[in-house]
């Protein structure tokens, strides 16, 4: 049975972690590294003046992103013309993101104590990409907020179990469209959601939903034809680079969760590990990885995620990075046994971010939200039922944040990559 009220200790912790965002604002924190969020803010701020002058959509000189985020910054600038005050207001608005995550968790895991769900949702405060995006008024946070609202209504629809068009579907599509108009990468999620609609809706209802999505896409079509640079990408034809790098990044989030899973189910795992299907999964994972590795030639100076940096820092080679990728491939194949539909989502995430430069911030915190909302893996309930497991996961991400802040201060990775 859920407890009806959030404990005051959780509220104090929420308030304390919110204060750390404001402290980070004061010191100009960019724990995501590389200075990308800082540079992006200053290079795109002129768009606010362009909107004020009556130019509504051609921002190609400053950004390749759709312009919704910059309209929002413009609205904030009507309150105050001071650049840093606009950033501060945006940072305060961003504090709603952990609470939105809590609402998503509560909708998905309705029988779990809300205090455990709330405690887990505070993990968002420990993610460098969220912190940097909130502090530097980045489009990633705007897109994330709309994406999370869309996900909330997606779960509402799943829980209702209706196979016809309803207001939940309308709200999903509306807010996911706003997410796309903030960051185009959320179009990948639209493809997956469309696939889910196809599987669950009656055919005439699917056509109605598809028409709605097309109507919401009309402004985007107009922008693309007017400003073709919005389709500009750094796409890399070497998909093997993307495969190994992206699975390693996804592994960064999956590995600690599966570590707890194995620890909690040690006797069961000892039996499962020798089952034919798991031996086959390991064999397939190894073959796929080795085949991809023969065509791998990624430049670590162009991102690559946490494990590629750690591997070079500790061992001066990529062996740890390779290990994280092969473990991740195995875990993904293991996980999709519980939710076979999710194989399409993983395919989109792994190959949708195919670029000569891949950063972990593309996945953060989007992947964690997808994992604990859209993907169905029964053990996640056990994670959220245990304060110990929640604490250990939060500790894992706290260490991650601490290392990211140190790296930002001392430029550790810039010295060897």
N, C-alpha and C positions, 0 to 999 in steps of 0.2 A: 504494500500500500504506500502511495506517495505521501510524503509530508506536504502540507499545504503552504507552508511559509519557508522562505529562504532564511537560513540561520544568520544571525548578525555577524558571526565570524566570517562567513562567506562575503557578506556585504563590506565588511572592513577590508578584507583582502582585495575585493574588486576596487574599492576606493584607493587603496594603497598602490595597486598596480596602475591605476589611472594616473596617479600622481607621478609615477615613474615615466609615463609618456610625456607629461608636462616638463619633467626634469630633462628628459631627452630633447624636448623642444628647445629648452633654454640653452643646452650645450650643442645644439645642431647635430644630434645623433644621426648617423647613417650606418647602423649596424649591419645592414644588408651588404655593405662593402662596395667597392669600386667607384663610389661617389655618383652612381647613376641616378639616384633619386634627387640628389641635390642639383646636379646638372640639368636634369629634366625639368625641374621646377623653374629654374631661372631662364632656361632656353625657351620655355613655352609660356611664361608669364605675359609676354607681349600680345598673346592671343586675347587676353582680357581687354586690352586697348583696342584691338581690331574689332571685337564684337561691339564695343562701345561706339565705334565709328560707323557701325552699320554693315560690316562685312559678316555674313552669317554662316558661311560654310567652307570657303577656300582657305584652309590653314596649312597648305602643303609646304610652305616655307619653314614652318616650325615643328610640324609633327605629321606622322603618318596615321595617327589614331583618329577615330571618329570624334566629333567635337563635344558631345554631351557634357563631359567633365568640365570643359572650359566654360560652358554656359553656366554651370553651377558655380564655378569660381567667380564668374562675372556677377552673378546674383549676390554672392557674398561680398564682392567689392562695392556693391551699392550700399552696404551697411557701413563699410569703412574702406577708404582708398589705400590704407596702409597695408603693404604687402605682407608684413609679418603678422598683423592682426588677422588677415584673411587666413593665413596658415594656422593661426591659433584656433580660430573658429572651426576650421576644418578638422583639426586635431580633436577638438571637443566632440564634434559630431561623430568622429571615428570611434569614440569610446563605446558606441552602441554595438559595434561588431561582436565582441564577446557575448553580449546579451542576446543578439540574434542567433548566435551559435547555440546558446542555451535553449532558446525557443525551438530550434530545429531538433536538438537532442530530446527535448521534452515531447515533441510530436512523434519522434521515431521510437523512443523508449519510454512509453507512457507509464509503465509499471515500475520503473526504477525511481528511487528516492530523488526528488528534485535537487536536494542539496549536493548529492554526489554529481549530478549532471551539471549543476552550476559550478562546482569546484573544477570539474574537468574543462568547462568552457573557458575558464580563465587562462588555459594554456595558450590561447590566442595572443595574450599579452607578451608571451615569451618568444614569439616568432619574429626574427629580425625584419623580414619583408613587411609584415604588418606594421611594426613600429616605425620603420623608415618611411613607409608610404603614408602613414597617418601624420607623421611629423612634417613631411615635405609635400603635403597636399597632392598626392599622386593619383592619377586616374585609376590605378590598380585598386585603391580603396573604394572609389565610387562604384566601379564595376562589381567589386566584391559585395558591397551592401545590397545592390540590386539582385545579384546572383543568390544571395542568402535568402532574401525575401521570396524570390521565385522558388527556391528549394523548399522553403517552409510550406508554400501552397502545393508544391508537388507532393509532399508527404501527406498533407491534408487529403489530397485527391486519392492517393494510394490507400489511406486508411478508410476512406468512404467506400472504396471499391466500386465505383460507378464506371460503366463502360459507354457512357455517352458524354457529350460536351456539357460542361457546367461552369460555374463561376470560378472554381479552383483552376481549371485549365486556362480560362481567360487570364486570370491573374498570374499564373505561371509564365505564360507566353509574354504578357505585357512586361513584367519585371525582368525577364530574361532578355527581352529585346532592349530594354534600357541598359542592361549589363553589356550587351554587345555594342551598343552605341557609345559606351565608355571605353571598353577594350574589346577588340575584335576576337580575341582568343576564346571568348565565351560562345562564339558560334559553334565551336566543337561540341559544347554541351547541348546546344540546340539539336545537333544531329542525333545525339544519343536519345534525347527526350522524344524526338520525332519517331525514333525506332520503338521506344516504349509505347507511344501512342498507337503505333501500327499494330503492336502485339495485343493491346488491351481494349482498344475502341472498336465499336462496330464500324463497318466500312464507311457508311454514310457520315458517321460522326468523325471519323478520321479525316474525311475530305473536308468537312466543315472546319476542323481544327487546322488543317493545312492551309485553307483559305485565310483563316485568321492570321496565321504566321506570315503568309505572303503579304497581307495588308500591313502588318507591322514592319515588314522588310522594305516597303516602298521608299521611305526616307533614306534608307541605306543604299538602295539602288540608285536613287537620285544623287547621293553624295559620291558614290563610286564613279558614276558617269561624269559628274562635274569635276571631281578631284581624283583622277586615276591613281594617284600616289597612295591612296588609302589601301590599295591592294599590294603595295610594295612590301616585300618580305625579304628576309635574308635566307631564303630556302636553300637547303643543302641537298643536292641530289644523292649524296652518299648517306642513304638511310641507315646504314650500319653504324655510323657515328651516332646518329640520333638514338638508335636502338640501345646501344651500350650506355651512353650518357644518361638518357632519360630513365632507363631501368635502374641505374645506380641512384639517381635522385629519388625516384619513387621508393627504392629500397631504404633510403634514409628514414622514411616515415613508417614503412612496413616492418623493418627488422626489429625495432624495440617492442612493437605490439606482438609479433610472433614469438619473440623471446619470452615475453610474459605468458603467452599461450603455451609454449613448450614447458615452461617452468611449472605452470599450474596443472598441466596434464601429462606429467612425466611418464607415468605408468602406461597411459594410453598411447603416448608418442612412441615408446619403446616397442609397442606392438605394431603401430601404424607404419613406422619407418621401413619395416621389412615387407609391407604389403606390396603386391605386384604393381598396383597403380602408382604408388609413390616412388618405387624404384624406376618405373617407366618415366614419371615426371622428371626425376633427377637426370635420367639418361637424355631425355629430350632437351632439358634445359642446358645440359653440357654441350650437346651437339650444336644447338642454336647459337650458344655463346661462342664456341670455337670457330664456327663458320663465320660469324659476324666479326670476330677478332682478326681474321685474316684480311679483312677489308677496312679495318679501323685505322684512321689517321687523324684523329681529332687533336687540335691545338689547345693544350690546357690553359694557355694564357687568355683564351676566349670563354672563360667560365667553366662549366662542367659540373658544378655542384660541390657539396661539402666533402664527399669522399675522395674526389680527385685531388683536392687541395691537401687533405689530411694525408693521403698516400704519398704525395711528393714530399710533404713536410717531414714525415716520420721516417720513410724508407727511401726517399729519393728515387722512387720508381712508381709505377702504376699498379702494382700487384694487389694492394688493398682495394683500390678502385675496381679492378677487374673482379675481385672476389665479391664485392658488394653488388655488382651487376648480376653475376651468376646466381647469387643467393636470391636476389630480387626476382629474377626470371622464375626460379623455382617457387617462390612464395606466391607470385601472381598466378601461376598455373595451379598451385594448390588452392588458392582462394577462389578461383573461378569455378571450382567444383561445387562450391556452395551456392554460387550465383552465376550460372552460365551466361546470362545476358551481359554480365559485366565485362566479358572478354572484348566486346565491341567498344566499351568505354575505355578500357586499357589500350586497345589498338589506337583509338583517337588520341589519347594522351601521349602515347609513346611516339607515334609518327606525325601527329599534328604539330608538334613542336620540333620540326625538322629544320635545323638552322646551323650555319657554320659557327654560331655562338649561342650557347644554351646556358641560361642562368637558373639557379634554384628558385629565384623569386617568382618565376612563371608558375610554379606549382604550389606556392605557399601564400595563404593557407588553403587554397582551393582544393588540393588533393585530400587533405584531412577532412574537410567538410564533406566531400563526395564519399569518402570512405565510411564516415559515421552517419551518412544519411541515405545516399542513393544505393550504395553497394550493400548487399545483404550477407553478412558473415556472423553467424550465431555467437561466436566467442566475444564479439565486441560488447555484448551484454554483460559478460563476466568481467570485462575490463571495467565497465562503468558501475558495476555492483560493488566493487572493492576499492575502498579508500587507499589501500596499500598500492594497488596497481595504478590508480590515478596519480598518486603522489610520485611513484617511480617514473611514470611518463612525463610528468611536469618537471621532475628533476632532470631527466634526459634533455628536455628542451631548454631548461634553465642553463645547463652546461653548454649547450649549443649557442644560446644567446650570449653567455659570458665569453666564449671563445670568439664569437663574431665581433663583440665590442672591443676585445683586446686586439683583434686583427685590424679593426678600423682605426684604433689609436696608433698601433705600432707598425701598420702596413706590412705584416709578416709575410703574407702570400705574395705581395708585390716584389719582395726581395728574391724570390726563387722561381716565380712563374713568369 
